[in-house]
Amino acid sequence: MRIIAGRWKGHGLKPLRAKGVRPTTDRVREAWMSALGDDVIDAKVLDLFAGSGALGLEALSRGARSVVFVERGRAALGVLRANIEHLGAGSQCTVVDREVFRYLSQSTDAFDLALADPPYAGDASRKLVERWAAAPFARALWLEHPWREQLRLPDGSRTRRYGDTALSTLTAPH
């Protein structure tokens, strides 16, 4: 696993190796960041279900101002912190050791972009869409989920397919 583009292009990242972990592939992450384009520049980013931090660190590498990583798994937190340290990105990163929905219910921060790659098992994607639709916590939510998963996305949402993976974009009303 590596940073694909930007100031840290080519830098390796420590992967999270744990049962049931499914990291975003380099191909999907590259497509994701390309689709974000210039929207990532100077953005305040929220990385939910952060895992190793690859999504948020890729956003920083491409010009994001800062990233808040939300993760609760002990192994993931160790890998995430090691990757932030490896890149020397600590001054632009905040790591929150909390369950995602608890964080969202308590946070008053507003973000430009929220990136989310929840576990495929369970209903975290559905719950995240419902939470965002009720009270957007970012101007845009970019959500990775299984292609076959049926989500009730708000009007104006867009979904792109990459094999068995889907990337849905939800945009807050102006």
Backbone as a chain_set.jsonl record, in Angstrom:
{"seq": "MRIIAGRWKGHGLKPLRAKGVRPTTDRVREAWMSALGDDVIDAKVLDLFAGSGALGLEALSRGARSVVFVERGRAALGVLRANIEHLGAGSQCTVVDREVFRYLSQSTDAFDLALADPPYAGDASRKLVERWAAAPFARALWLEHPWREQLRLPDGSRTRRYGDTALSTLTAPH", "coords": {"N": [[0.854, -1.164, 0.0], [0.539, 2.21, -0.845], [1.144, 5.78, -1.09], [-0.447, 7.455, -3.673], [-0.342, 9.847, -5.209], [0.803, 13.307, -5.261], [2.509, 15.211, -2.685], [3.677, 13.169, -1.167], [3.949, 11.087, -2.896], [4.402, 7.73, -3.812], [5.406, 6.957, -1.326], [5.46, 4.374, 0.995], [2.868, 2.814, 2.934], [2.043, 1.485, 6.075], [0.188, -1.425, 6.149], [-3.028, -2.406, 7.453], [-3.372, -5.327, 9.079], [-5.648, -7.483, 9.798], [-8.223, -9.683, 10.909], [-11.031, -9.806, 8.818], [-10.615, -7.299, 7.754], [-10.734, -5.082, 5.057], [-9.011, -3.356, 3.047], [-9.216, -0.303, 1.14], [-8.613, -0.632, -2.247], [-5.646, 0.226, -4.176], [-6.359, 0.971, -6.758], [-9.094, 1.742, -6.559], [-8.818, 3.776, -4.661], [-7.211, 5.557, -6.093], [-8.956, 6.225, -8.22], [-10.984, 7.39, -6.7], [-9.699, 9.645, -5.524], [-8.987, 10.992, -7.842], [-11.513, 11.611, -8.822], [-12.324, 13.378, -6.836], [-10.636, 15.491, -7.375], [-9.756, 18.904, -7.597], [-11.245, 19.604, -5.401], [-10.225, 18.676, -3.063], [-8.133, 20.273, -2.373], [-6.873, 22.37, 0.077], [-8.879, 21.561, 1.776], [-10.848, 20.773, 4.667], [-10.866, 17.741, 6.051], [-12.67, 14.799, 6.902], [-12.068, 11.604, 7.953], [-13.7, 8.771, 8.166], [-14.101, 5.652, 9.866], [-11.369, 5.038, 9.717], [-9.179, 3.189, 9.64], [-6.085, 2.246, 8.373], [-5.548, 4.794, 7.644], [-5.118, 5.508, 5.032], [-6.836, 6.803, 3.121], [-7.331, 9.442, 4.147], [-4.668, 10.304, 4.433], [-3.821, 10.217, 1.793], [-5.436, 12.269, 0.817], [-4.307, 14.446, 2.218], [-1.748, 14.392, 1.083], [-2.386, 15.258, -1.429], [-3.079, 17.877, -1.046], [-4.97, 18.637, 0.932], [-5.972, 20.588, 3.767], [-6.221, 19.733, 6.452], [-6.839, 16.744, 8.411], [-9.212, 14.863, 10.173], [-9.154, 11.88, 11.727], [-11.233, 9.183, 12.398], [-11.49, 6.419, 14.351], [-11.819, 3.272, 15.981], [-10.671, 0.785, 16.509], [-8.118, -0.97, 18.151], [-5.756, -2.132, 16.949], [-5.877, -0.907, 14.446], [-5.661, 1.801, 15.174], [-3.006, 1.885, 16.074], [-1.571, 1.321, 13.699], [-2.484, 3.446, 12.103], [-1.504, 5.718, 13.526], [1.241, 5.175, 13.279], [1.572, 5.42, 10.493], [0.959, 8.138, 10.098], [3.051, 9.285, 11.548], [5.251, 8.265, 10.09], [5.022, 9.699, 7.695], [5.402, 12.219, 8.636], [3.248, 13.855, 9.231], [1.903, 14.79, 11.426], [1.208, 17.397, 12.388], [-0.944, 18.171, 10.886], [-2.931, 16.438, 11.399], [-5.547, 14.902, 13.285], [-6.299, 12.399, 15.505], [-9.009, 10.526, 16.433], [-10.111, 8.469, 18.865], [-12.715, 6.801, 18.827], [-16.025, 5.487, 18.497], [-17.595, 5.739, 15.356], [-20.321, 6.695, 14.98], [-20.932, 7.665, 17.493], [-19.017, 9.683, 17.678], [-19.953, 11.37, 15.586], [-22.42, 12.129, 16.65], [-21.656, 13.74, 18.714], [-19.924, 15.683, 17.782], [-19.361, 19.036, 16.737], [-18.074, 20.088, 14.687], [-17.61, 21.285, 11.348], [-17.076, 20.019, 8.12], [-15.303, 20.07, 4.99], [-15.042, 17.867, 3.31], [-16.058, 14.499, 3.742], [-14.801, 11.322, 4.071], [-15.501, 7.946, 3.779], [-15.125, 4.574, 4.575], [-16.7, 2.211, 5.539], [-17.023, -0.948, 7.389], [-17.913, -3.712, 5.344], [-19.589, -5.72, 6.201], [-22.578, -5.773, 8.066], [-24.565, -2.829, 8.878], [-23.481, -0.3, 8.603], [-22.984, 1.462, 6.445], [-25.553, 2.137, 5.532], [-26.593, 3.344, 7.864], [-24.849, 5.499, 8.051], [-25.444, 7.003, 5.746], [-28.111, 7.687, 6.374], [-27.679, 9.215, 8.705], [-26.141, 11.344, 7.675], [-27.973, 12.417, 5.823], [-29.933, 13.372, 7.552], [-28.576, 15.324, 9.015], [-26.202, 16.945, 7.603], [-22.711, 16.598, 7.918], [-20.641, 17.426, 6.516], [-19.715, 19.172, 3.513], [-19.668, 17.424, 1.415], [-20.116, 13.933, 1.241], [-18.257, 11.133, 0.713], [-18.583, 7.854, 0.024], [-17.551, 4.551, 0.33], [-18.76, 1.4, -0.61], [-20.266, -1.921, -0.891], [-21.053, -2.833, -4.234], [-23.471, -4.166, -4.675], [-24.991, -3.478, -2.489], [-27.944, -2.063, -1.393], [-28.692, 1.156, -1.056], [-30.482, 3.909, 0.24], [-30.125, 6.667, -1.254], [-29.837, 10.23, -1.077], [-31.542, 12.594, -3.248], [-29.747, 13.729, -6.081], [-27.391, 12.474, -5.505], [-24.504, 10.588, -6.488], [-23.289, 7.585, -7.934], [-20.499, 5.578, -8.524], [-19.091, 2.756, -10.163], [-16.71, 0.249, -9.433], [-15.76, -2.595, -10.259], [-16.689, -4.899, -7.846], [-17.052, -2.955, -6.035], [-18.509, 0.097, -4.92], [-18.656, 3.636, -5.175], [-20.134, 6.174, -3.668], [-21.341, 9.487, -3.858], [-22.493, 12.063, -1.9], [-23.988, 15.158, -1.758], [-24.274, 18.108, 0.1], [-27.132, 20.248, 0.393], [-27.07, 23.621, -0.78]], "CA": [[0.0, 0.0, 0.0], [1.385, 3.387, -0.987], [0.505, 7.036, -1.484], [-0.487, 7.405, -5.129], [0.01, 11.112, -5.857], [1.007, 14.449, -4.38], [3.827, 15.432, -2.096], [4.225, 11.924, -0.636], [3.783, 10.062, -3.931], [5.319, 6.598, -3.754], [5.72, 6.564, 0.045], [4.721, 3.215, 1.46], [2.1, 2.901, 4.163], [1.888, 0.227, 6.788], [-1.198, -1.887, 6.019], [-3.685, -2.984, 8.621], [-3.569, -6.755, 8.876], [-6.527, -8.002, 10.85], [-9.313, -10.483, 10.382], [-12.202, -9.06, 8.372], [-10.25, -5.983, 7.23], [-10.739, -5.003, 3.615], [-8.576, -2.003, 2.716], [-9.53, 0.238, -0.173], [-7.526, -0.952, -3.171], [-4.986, 1.382, -4.779], [-7.132, 1.347, -7.947], [-10.288, 2.479, -6.13], [-8.362, 5.014, -4.011], [-6.772, 6.46, -7.158], [-10.169, 6.728, -8.888], [-11.654, 8.225, -5.714], [-9.005, 10.92, -5.412], [-9.101, 11.674, -9.136], [-12.877, 12.161, -8.885], [-12.341, 14.539, -5.951], [-9.946, 16.561, -8.085], [-9.325, 20.084, -6.843], [-12.061, 19.789, -4.19], [-9.436, 18.273, -1.892], [-7.139, 21.303, -2.071], [-7.158, 23.208, 1.237], [-10.096, 21.075, 2.426], [-10.867, 20.191, 6.004], [-11.33, 16.399, 5.713], [-13.036, 13.854, 7.955], [-11.872, 10.231, 7.491], [-14.467, 7.907, 9.059], [-13.664, 4.257, 9.77], [-10.098, 5.4, 9.094], [-8.266, 2.069, 9.418], [-4.67, 2.616, 8.283], [-5.452, 6.22, 7.334], [-4.704, 5.701, 3.636], [-7.664, 7.791, 2.421], [-7.039, 10.775, 4.655], [-3.281, 10.657, 4.125], [-3.8, 10.518, 0.354], [-6.012, 13.608, 0.68], [-3.274, 15.394, 2.658], [-0.692, 14.398, 0.08], [-2.895, 15.993, -2.595], [-3.303, 19.284, -0.755], [-5.928, 18.945, 1.993], [-5.423, 21.399, 4.858], [-6.149, 18.937, 7.677], [-7.689, 15.556, 8.445], [-9.594, 14.244, 11.439], [-9.33, 10.446, 11.531], [-12.051, 8.584, 13.448], [-11.27, 4.969, 14.348], [-11.873, 2.757, 17.352], [-9.93, -0.465, 16.65], [-6.77, -0.793, 18.723], [-4.724, -2.424, 15.952], [-5.967, 0.135, 13.426], [-5.117, 3.045, 15.729], [-1.549, 1.778, 16.072], [-1.108, 1.448, 12.311], [-2.802, 4.812, 11.693], [-0.531, 6.634, 14.138], [2.554, 4.904, 12.679], [1.583, 5.993, 9.142], [1.03, 9.592, 10.243], [4.431, 9.588, 11.962], [6.133, 7.928, 8.963], [4.959, 10.786, 6.715], [5.648, 13.5, 9.289], [2.026, 14.616, 9.003], [1.226, 14.981, 12.701], [0.669, 18.738, 12.614], [-2.168, 18.345, 10.097], [-3.809, 15.301, 11.693], [-6.125, 14.645, 14.598], [-6.794, 11.035, 15.596], [-10.071, 10.413, 17.432], [-10.35, 7.079, 19.258], [-14.12, 6.77, 19.195], [-16.938, 4.868, 17.544], [-17.949, 6.764, 14.371], [-21.629, 7.315, 15.195], [-20.82, 8.439, 18.734], [-18.293, 10.907, 17.302], [-20.835, 12.239, 14.802], [-23.486, 12.666, 17.503], [-21.088, 14.687, 19.674], [-19.095, 16.691, 17.127], [-19.986, 20.23, 16.172], [-17.208, 20.531, 13.596], [-18.091, 21.188, 9.966], [-15.986, 19.605, 7.241], [-15.512, 20.223, 3.554], [-15.191, 16.523, 2.751], [-16.02, 13.332, 4.623], [-14.467, 10.102, 3.349], [-15.9, 6.837, 4.647], [-15.002, 3.209, 4.076], [-17.132, 1.378, 6.659], [-17.008, -2.395, 7.151], [-18.968, -4.168, 4.434], [-20.545, -6.502, 6.997], [-23.381, -4.914, 8.929], [-25.364, -1.784, 8.239], [-22.849, 0.997, 8.845], [-23.168, 2.349, 5.288], [-26.938, 2.622, 5.571], [-26.706, 4.258, 8.993], [-24.089, 6.711, 7.744], [-26.249, 7.772, 4.797], [-29.246, 8.24, 7.118], [-27.164, 10.26, 9.602], [-25.753, 12.484, 6.853], [-29.186, 13.008, 5.256], [-30.631, 14.074, 8.633], [-27.778, 16.487, 9.422], [-24.892, 16.832, 6.931], [-21.554, 16.983, 8.72], [-19.646, 17.86, 5.534], [-20.333, 19.614, 2.25], [-19.819, 16.222, 0.591], [-19.76, 12.641, 1.83], [-17.829, 10.133, -0.269], [-18.795, 6.596, 0.736], [-17.264, 3.285, -0.35], [-19.649, 0.329, -0.155], [-20.404, -2.97, -1.901], [-21.903, -2.46, -5.358], [-24.797, -4.793, -4.546], [-25.714, -2.946, -1.339], [-29.008, -1.134, -1.737], [-28.736, 2.295, -0.145], [-31.409, 4.991, -0.131], [-29.307, 7.868, -1.343], [-30.603, 11.447, -1.331], [-31.54, 13.101, -4.62], [-28.522, 14.41, -6.455], [-26.226, 11.635, -5.209], [-23.924, 9.92, -7.653], [-22.577, 6.351, -7.601], [-19.59, 5.045, -9.544], [-18.807, 1.345, -9.894], [-15.359, -0.263, -9.675], [-15.887, -4.019, -9.973], [-17.682, -5.163, -6.803], [-17.032, -1.811, -5.129], [-19.185, 1.316, -5.366], [-18.273, 4.874, -4.517], [-21.266, 7.095, -3.762], [-21.073, 10.859, -3.44], [-23.664, 12.79, -1.438], [-23.639, 16.578, -1.65], [-25.207, 18.869, 0.934], [-27.779, 21.372, -0.272], [-26.374, 24.91, -0.518]], "C": [[0.904, 1.233, 0.0], [0.532, 4.615, -1.263], [0.642, 7.136, -2.997], [-0.02, 8.697, -5.79], [0.239, 12.187, -4.806], [2.384, 14.463, -3.768], [4.463, 14.172, -1.528], [4.113, 10.771, -1.634], [4.864, 8.982, -3.799], [5.688, 6.156, -2.342], [4.832, 5.385, 0.448], [3.977, 3.506, 2.752], [2.025, 1.517, 4.781], [0.427, -0.217, 6.646], [-1.737, -2.419, 7.34], [-3.959, -4.442, 8.311], [-4.365, -7.295, 10.05], [-7.668, -8.761, 10.181], [-10.496, -9.579, 10.009], [-11.898, -7.687, 7.815], [-10.146, -6.062, 5.718], [-10.309, -3.591, 3.22], [-9.027, -1.596, 1.315], [-8.353, -0.051, -1.087], [-6.909, 0.326, -3.721], [-5.796, 1.884, -5.971], [-8.35, 2.184, -7.565], [-9.877, 3.8, -5.482], [-7.902, 6.031, -5.054], [-7.965, 7.061, -7.896], [-10.905, 7.711, -7.982], [-11.011, 9.609, -5.667], [-9.035, 11.697, -6.726], [-10.468, 12.314, -9.282], [-13.005, 13.383, -7.974], [-11.684, 15.749, -6.612], [-9.51, 17.685, -7.166], [-10.14, 20.328, -5.583], [-11.283, 19.446, -2.921], [-8.463, 19.379, -1.465], [-7.655, 22.243, -0.985], [-8.42, 22.78, 1.997], [-9.831, 20.605, 3.847], [-11.582, 18.851, 5.841], [-11.615, 15.588, 6.975], [-12.908, 12.454, 7.363], [-12.523, 9.3, 8.518], [-14.134, 6.448, 8.809], [-12.269, 4.262, 9.143], [-9.148, 4.236, 8.831], [-6.82, 2.531, 9.436], [-4.474, 4.103, 8.004], [-5.139, 6.522, 5.888], [-5.526, 6.768, 2.918], [-7.332, 9.209, 2.867], [-5.617, 11.218, 4.35], [-3.103, 10.941, 2.641], [-4.36, 11.918, 0.109], [-5.005, 14.676, 1.114], [-2.166, 15.519, 1.623], [-1.086, 15.226, -1.135], [-3.333, 17.417, -2.271], [-4.358, 19.632, 0.269], [-5.221, 19.727, 3.102], [-5.213, 20.566, 6.11], [-7.083, 17.744, 7.561], [-7.943, 15.158, 9.887], [-9.897, 12.785, 11.109], [-10.147, 9.896, 12.69], [-11.967, 7.069, 13.297], [-11.349, 4.492, 15.785], [-11.081, 1.471, 17.557], [-8.509, -0.236, 17.125], [-5.665, -1.02, 17.69], [-4.705, -1.325, 14.891], [-5.366, 1.445, 13.94], [-3.592, 3.029, 15.75], [-0.965, 1.965, 14.681], [-1.326, 2.877, 11.814], [-1.771, 5.796, 12.236], [0.871, 6.435, 13.559], [2.647, 5.504, 11.274], [1.665, 7.516, 9.175], [2.459, 10.011, 10.607], [5.409, 9.355, 10.817], [6.173, 9.064, 7.938], [5.278, 12.151, 7.317], [4.456, 14.437, 9.186], [1.293, 14.99, 10.287], [0.593, 16.345, 12.906], [-0.634, 18.988, 11.868], [-3.233, 17.298, 10.436], [-4.305, 15.311, 13.131], [-6.682, 13.237, 14.558], [-7.798, 10.969, 16.738], [-10.35, 8.931, 17.661], [-11.786, 6.981, 19.77], [-14.912, 6.05, 18.108], [-17.499, 5.982, 16.651], [-19.273, 7.454, 14.698], [-21.681, 8.096, 16.517], [-20.092, 9.756, 18.446], [-19.227, 11.875, 16.578], [-21.937, 12.855, 15.657], [-22.966, 13.735, 18.465], [-20.329, 15.843, 19.029], [-19.928, 17.866, 16.625], [-19.153, 20.788, 15.026], [-17.903, 20.373, 12.251], [-16.884, 20.895, 9.078], [-16.339, 19.903, 5.792], [-15.829, 18.866, 2.94], [-15.185, 15.491, 3.865], [-15.797, 12.12, 3.732], [-14.778, 8.94, 4.273], [-15.785, 5.508, 3.92], [-15.372, 2.273, 5.225], [-17.004, -0.112, 6.351], [-18.169, -2.801, 6.251], [-20.016, -4.984, 5.185], [-21.302, -5.545, 7.91], [-24.069, -3.813, 8.142], [-24.779, -0.387, 8.429], [-23.035, 1.96, 7.673], [-24.56, 2.959, 5.3], [-27.105, 3.657, 6.679], [-25.984, 5.576, 8.729], [-24.851, 7.603, 6.767], [-27.42, 8.433, 5.516], [-28.803, 9.386, 8.027], [-26.813, 11.512, 8.814], [-26.987, 13.189, 6.283], [-29.945, 13.821, 6.306], [-29.904, 15.357, 9.03], [-26.389, 16.371, 8.792], [-23.765, 17.377, 7.807], [-20.388, 17.391, 7.826], [-20.395, 18.346, 4.294], [-20.562, 18.428, 1.32], [-19.359, 15.012, 1.374], [-19.447, 11.695, 0.686], [-17.776, 8.798, 0.462], [-18.467, 5.397, -0.142], [-18.153, 2.214, 0.25], [-19.728, -0.745, -1.23], [-21.38, -2.518, -3.0], [-23.327, -2.972, -5.183], [-25.62, -4.247, -3.37], [-26.728, -1.881, -1.79], [-29.087, -0.034, -0.683], [-29.754, 3.302, -0.665], [-30.63, 6.295, -0.102], [-30.181, 9.08, -1.629], [-30.54, 11.832, -2.814], [-30.246, 13.861, -4.873], [-27.262, 13.626, -6.152], [-25.751, 10.972, -6.497], [-23.172, 8.684, -7.18], [-21.759, 5.899, -8.802], [-19.266, 3.606, -9.153], [-17.381, 1.0, -10.302], [-15.374, -1.738, -9.309], [-17.003, -4.254, -8.979], [-17.815, -4.014, -5.806], [-17.775, -0.639, -5.754], [-18.662, 2.49, -4.543], [-19.416, 5.862, -4.742], [-20.883, 8.449, -3.19], [-22.383, 11.539, -3.114], [-23.236, 14.227, -1.213], [-24.708, 17.317, -0.868], [-25.864, 19.968, 0.105], [-27.086, 22.678, 0.113], [-27.197, 25.78, 0.38]], "O": [[1.892, 1.3, 0.732], [-0.641, 4.509, -1.622], [1.727, 6.926, -3.541], [0.636, 8.649, -6.832], [-0.081, 12.013, -3.63], [3.309, 13.816, -4.259], [5.687, 14.111, -1.416], [4.177, 9.605, -1.244], [6.055, 9.272, -3.691], [6.239, 5.067, -2.176], [3.615, 5.409, 0.26], [4.401, 4.334, 3.559], [1.952, 0.509, 4.078], [-0.479, 0.542, 6.99], [-0.981, -2.828, 8.222], [-4.699, -4.754, 7.378], [-3.837, -7.531, 11.136], [-8.018, -8.501, 9.03], [-10.902, -8.71, 10.78], [-12.819, -6.964, 7.435], [-9.549, -6.987, 5.168], [-11.16, -2.713, 3.072], [-9.196, -2.434, 0.429], [-7.211, 0.253, -0.74], [-7.548, 1.377, -3.737], [-5.909, 3.092, -6.175], [-8.61, 3.218, -8.179], [-10.508, 4.83, -5.721], [-8.168, 7.226, -4.92], [-7.99, 8.262, -8.168], [-11.393, 8.742, -8.444], [-11.701, 10.623, -5.76], [-9.101, 12.926, -6.719], [-10.587, 13.424, -9.801], [-13.723, 14.325, -8.308], [-12.121, 16.885, -6.428], [-8.962, 17.447, -6.09], [-9.77, 21.174, -4.769], [-11.649, 19.882, -1.829], [-8.023, 19.407, -0.315], [-8.728, 22.833, -1.111], [-8.966, 23.561, 2.777], [-8.751, 20.115, 4.178], [-12.773, 18.82, 5.528], [-10.9, 15.682, 7.973], [-13.57, 12.144, 6.373], [-11.976, 9.068, 9.596], [-13.91, 6.048, 7.666], [-12.023, 3.569, 8.155], [-8.375, 4.294, 7.875], [-6.374, 3.141, 10.408], [-3.36, 4.614, 8.115], [-4.913, 7.681, 5.54], [-4.962, 7.567, 2.171], [-7.079, 10.079, 2.034], [-5.385, 12.387, 4.039], [-2.318, 11.813, 2.268], [-3.826, 12.669, -0.708], [-4.868, 15.702, 0.448], [-1.704, 16.62, 1.325], [-0.233, 15.823, -1.793], [-3.899, 18.097, -3.127], [-4.633, 20.814, 0.473], [-4.027, 19.547, 3.34], [-4.172, 20.662, 6.76], [-7.993, 17.725, 6.732], [-7.03, 15.119, 10.712], [-10.786, 12.492, 10.311], [-9.796, 10.118, 13.849], [-12.322, 6.511, 12.259], [-10.988, 5.224, 16.707], [-10.84, 1.096, 18.705], [-7.783, 0.589, 16.57], [-4.748, -0.207, 17.566], [-3.636, -0.868, 14.487], [-4.64, 2.12, 13.212], [-2.956, 4.046, 15.476], [0.019, 2.683, 14.505], [-0.445, 3.452, 11.175], [-1.23, 6.611, 11.489], [1.608, 7.402, 13.369], [3.69, 6.041, 10.902], [2.367, 8.117, 8.362], [3.001, 10.965, 10.049], [6.307, 10.169, 10.599], [7.228, 9.36, 7.376], [5.409, 13.134, 6.587], [4.615, 15.652, 9.07], [0.16, 15.466, 10.226], [-0.459, 16.444, 13.539], [-1.357, 19.93, 12.193], [-4.305, 17.276, 9.831], [-3.583, 15.676, 14.059], [-7.462, 12.909, 13.664], [-7.477, 11.314, 17.875], [-10.778, 8.226, 16.747], [-12.044, 7.065, 20.971], [-14.506, 6.016, 16.946], [-17.841, 7.055, 17.148], [-19.338, 8.683, 14.691], [-22.408, 9.083, 16.625], [-20.506, 10.815, 18.916], [-19.287, 13.057, 16.916], [-22.345, 13.99, 15.411], [-23.743, 14.542, 18.975], [-20.114, 16.873, 19.667], [-21.053, 17.698, 16.153], [-19.481, 21.831, 14.46], [-18.684, 19.444, 12.045], [-15.807, 21.459, 9.27], [-17.51, 19.977, 5.419], [-16.764, 18.732, 2.151], [-14.409, 15.591, 4.815], [-16.518, 11.915, 2.756], [-14.364, 8.944, 5.432], [-16.279, 5.341, 2.805], [-14.508, 1.625, 5.817], [-16.889, -0.498, 5.188], [-19.279, -2.286, 6.388], [-21.198, -4.944, 4.843], [-20.717, -4.612, 8.461], [-24.148, -3.854, 6.914], [-25.515, 0.6, 8.416], [-23.225, 3.157, 7.888], [-24.719, 4.163, 5.101], [-27.687, 4.719, 6.462], [-26.451, 6.641, 9.134], [-24.897, 8.821, 6.942], [-27.695, 9.612, 5.294], [-29.477, 10.412, 8.107], [-27.147, 12.621, 9.231], [-27.042, 14.419, 6.261], [-30.538, 14.849, 5.979], [-30.542, 16.362, 9.344], [-25.494, 15.766, 9.381], [-23.86, 18.473, 8.36], [-19.29, 17.667, 8.308], [-21.547, 17.98, 4.059], [-21.513, 18.412, 0.538], [-18.351, 15.052, 2.078], [-20.273, 11.482, -0.201], [-17.009, 8.634, 1.411], [-19.03, 5.24, -1.226], [-18.289, 2.123, 1.47], [-19.305, -0.515, -2.363], [-22.404, -1.897, -2.714], [-24.284, -2.27, -5.512], [-26.815, -4.526, -3.27], [-26.379, -0.926, -2.484], [-29.503, -0.278, 0.45], [-29.868, 3.515, -1.872], [-30.497, 6.937, 0.939], [-31.17, 8.967, -2.353], [-29.616, 11.451, -3.533], [-29.725, 14.545, -3.993], [-26.166, 14.064, -6.504], [-26.505, 10.821, -7.458], [-22.496, 8.719, -6.152], [-22.248, 5.843, -9.931], [-19.178, 3.277, -7.97], [-16.907, 1.4, -11.365], [-15.041, -2.102, -8.181], [-18.143, -3.859, -9.223], [-18.592, -4.09, -4.854], [-17.689, -0.407, -6.96], [-18.283, 2.345, -3.38], [-19.638, 6.328, -5.859], [-20.195, 8.543, -2.174], [-23.286, 11.59, -3.949], [-22.231, 14.483, -0.549], [-25.9, 17.174, -1.137], [-25.233, 20.55, -0.777], [-26.574, 22.806, 1.225], [-26.784, 26.892, 0.711]]}, "num_chains": 1, "name": "protein.A"}
